[in-house]
Amino acid sequence: MPHLIPLPRVLAQRLDWPAREAALKATPTPDRHAFIQVLERVQAALRSAFESGCPVEDLVRGRAAVVDRLLVEAWSTLGLGAQPELGLAAVGGYGRGELHPGSDIDILILYRDGDLPAATEEALVDLLTFLWDIGLEVGHSVRSLEDCTREAERDITVATNLLEYRPLAGPDALFADLGAHIAPERMWNSRAFFAAKLEEQQARHIRFGETAYRLEPNLKESPGGLRDIQMIAWVTRRHFGSGDLEELVDHGFLTENECRDLMEGRDFLWRVRFALHLLAGRKEDRLLFDHQRRLAHLLGFCDADHNLAVEQFMQVYFRTVMGLERLNEMLLQHFREAILLEDDGDEVVPINRRFQARRGFLEITHPGVFRQYPPALLEAFLLLQQHPDLQGIRASTIREIRAHRHLIDDRFRNDLACRTLFMEILRQPRGVTHQLRRMNRYGVLAAYIPAFGLIVGRMQYDLFHVYTVDEHTLVVIRNLRRMADPEHADELPECSRIFRRIPKPELLYLAGLFHDIAKGRGGDHSELGAEEARAFCLHHGLPPFDANLVAWLVRSHLLLSLTAQRRDTSDPEVVMEFAARVGNLMRLNYLYLLTVADIRGTNPQLWNSWKNSLLESLYTATRRMLRRGLDNPPDQEEMVAEAQNQALGMLKERGLDKATVLAVWNDFDSDYFLRHSADEIAWHTRAILEADEEDLPVVQVRQETARGSTEIFLYTEDHPHLFALTATALTQLGLDIVDARIITTASGRTLDTFLVLEDSGQPITQDYRVQEIGRLLKERLKEPDRRPGAVRRNTPRRLKHFDVPTEVSFAPRPHHQRTVLSVTTSDRPGLLSRIGIILTDCRVKVHNAKIATAGEQADDIFYITHLDDTPIQDPQDQARIAARLREALDPPGGEGP
């Protein structure tokens, strides 16, 4: 008998289904127009019902029900129903009766073994052509019983697809035989099926980054997504013979409340997916920025103070996914125990009065453990650290932890035993990251630290933070732990060396745990978080000195990165100021490790050798300053002499005599020697000495330097257009400029150094790129009077969804006769080229540039003067430059110069 999905009443009424069905049957052959009209009405009815709040399950089932009837009508009208050994079945998601507006319609055309008659094959071609013509996205397979058996035995994906077959038309006996051919006793028994699907899920989770908490998650394939729910249903069907998740309650795998949570989570994801398909007009499972704002409003979220509608929506999404992850983990553990470990021994290994090990998993000794001794809710995680042979927690104990989380209240938090246990978890030599993650999944961490609960699932709608705040926090702690692990010492050697010198690693973990804990509250999250951190540390018995250190780290966790990326750290005054704010070497060590872990945990793609060199250079300079003493700052002449002596030693090794070198250096001022390393000074000097006058402009490229980037050195006659010309040429080559230093000699020559990276964030590796850079720059710089034209490059998709208002500010730098220009605006290809052209038009000379990009936002710093090298101090001049920049970077329609 056919198993058609019942048509929900709400959809039948909106469609006036009897009239629609009569129109379909009105002609002896399928009427393409009538079918298309029905599908159009269905789509409109689905949208209307969705917007009016109709239960999403009715809509998902309703579309499947309509498609059932369309397929059966077309099958019958084309004469395929008269074939005695031919059947039509829905498979996959359609087989389950789940069709979203853009879902593929997977069907199986089944026949007895042997070849199909030519007339039947022709009719099937007509059917499939017709279905495509009316706009159905059909995925089909035409297989014999033997084909199905062979393919299902070979491929778990095929076996899973067939597991959900639902007959639509054809003889009952044919489908009964299919069921017998693919039954567990013939292939893929429960044990083999579960093992294969578990491996498949683990591989899928790795493919999607092992986390659902990314900015543009895949609501179907990411951890905690719809595929994980389907995984549970597949295993249930294979093991118990039914895919009805509610049956898991009868088997003791779920409580009624857990089953309700599972179904509510599924319905939420269904609602999001349904809306996503409506907005995209096609199948789409990625929550791209293109859709997130509109989805939030379609689902009823509204902007509020400190919390955009899209951020509220995504927080609900991530919290739902986290809940589904918890249920998925618990159910898979149940299945593992019932299926994979069924034949293993049931030996119990005592651990203490409250816990024991069974089959390699931790469990409580009796159901009343947590009620009688609430601190055991934390003790469980400590025991997992202390017994690395344990594979995890038994499903029954996971359920008990979830059921007793309400015991984690103020009384619990004030209990000395609980406070001691939490600090012991942080002090363990292994498992800190794993157990904090597990505590977060089970809701224990949010219960124990209520402030952490506020950031669970919280996203920031930007491109800089690719994880939710809680996930980012745990990634930061993981990064810190890797610094402590000798196995990862070659990953960040300097960090590993510094980590071995810090006296109390747990203070660093606490700083990582609290550094973003006040995000989303309004105000300065660093200040608010510092207050939370200090109170927590004192409450947990830490000495005031340690509590103050953790609070200072939280308050200052952005200090090192902002100084390194936005200020001229070649300036001793900048380093001195930073060193004074840090105060001592111990603080510097802690701050450096936290900063590296934070940047690497914010967006893995942001970390590169350039960022590493920036932070490491500032760390090294500050350490030297602190060891020397803040009351004994280095003399500028002393620093110049040191750089010159080191460079001179390198040049002597190359056969150059001191008099020749000093003749070149006589043209340079002290600023040059302060802003370049000895290695760079030697490289530049050799290039100048090896060039004749007719060789100008000199263009030299080093593929990778100690600064973690490709370095370009230009030596030529000074000209107002040089910065803009160079920036435009490098932009045209697809290079990102991360730093620029422009020095003008006493004789009017310019010594320009540009540090660049490929779009990938890596230094240049191909020789042909080096030659390409040299050729284009020589060509452009030979005609410096020619005004550079703007470079047009396509804006990446993600950047199009963010609008950062342009902010321009000026600050004096009196000791260096410079003015500091700060420009914050939307990042886009060719941005530096645009700014360079505007500054050239405004008759502004650029002496230094610090380029920093955080997601969609660019924060660029320029050290500028008038063309006569005097600082730009007149407010009217500054206002004129600012107006030109805003006009160019925030124009109507979004086009630049």
Buried (B, 14 or more C-beta within 10 A) or exposed (E): EBBBBEBBEBBBEBBEBEEBBEBBEEEEEBBEEBBEBBBEBBBEBBBEBBEEEBBBBBBBBBBBBBBBBBBBBBBBBBBBBEBEBBBBBBBBBBBBBBBBBBBBBBBBBBBBEEEBEEEBEEBBEBBBEBBEEBEBEBEBBBBBBEBBBBBBBEEBBBBBBBBBBBBBBBBEEBBEBBEEBBEBEEBBBBBBBBBBBBEBBEEBBEEBBEBBBBBBBBBBBBBBBBBBBBBBBBBBBBBBEEBEBBBBBEEEBBBEEBBEBBBEBBBBBBBBBBBBBBBBEEBBBBBBBBBBBBBBEBBEBEEEEEBBBBBBBBBBBBBBBBBBBBBBBBBBBBBBBBBBBEEEEEEEEEBEEBBBBBBEBBBBBEEEBBEEBBBBBBBBBBBBBBBEEBBBBBBBBBBBBBBBBEBBEEEBBEBEBBBBBBBBBBBBEBBBBBBBBBBBBBBBBBBBBEBBBBBBBBBBBBBBBBBBBBBBBBBBBBBBBBBBEEEBBEEBEBBBEBBEEBEBBBBBBBBBBBBBBBBBBEEEBBEBBBBBBBEBBBEBEBEEEBBBBBBBBBBBBEBBBBBBBBBBBBBBBBBBEBBEBBEEBBBBBBBBBBBBBBBBBBBEEBBBBBBBBBBBBBBEBBBEBBEEEEEEBBEBEEBBEEBBEBBBEBBEEEEBEEEEBEEBBEBBEBBBBBBBBBBBBBBBBBBBBEBEEEBBBBBBBBBBBBBBBBBBBBBBEBBBBBBBBBBBBBBBBEBBBBBBBBBBBEEEBBBBBBBBBBEEBBBBEEEEBBEBBBEBBBEBBEEBEEEBEBBEEEEEEBBBBBEBEBBBEBEEBEEBEBBBBBBBBBBBBBBBBBBBBBBBBBEBBBBBBBBBBBBBBBBBBBBBBBEEEEBBEEEEBBEEBBEBBBBBBBEEEEEBB
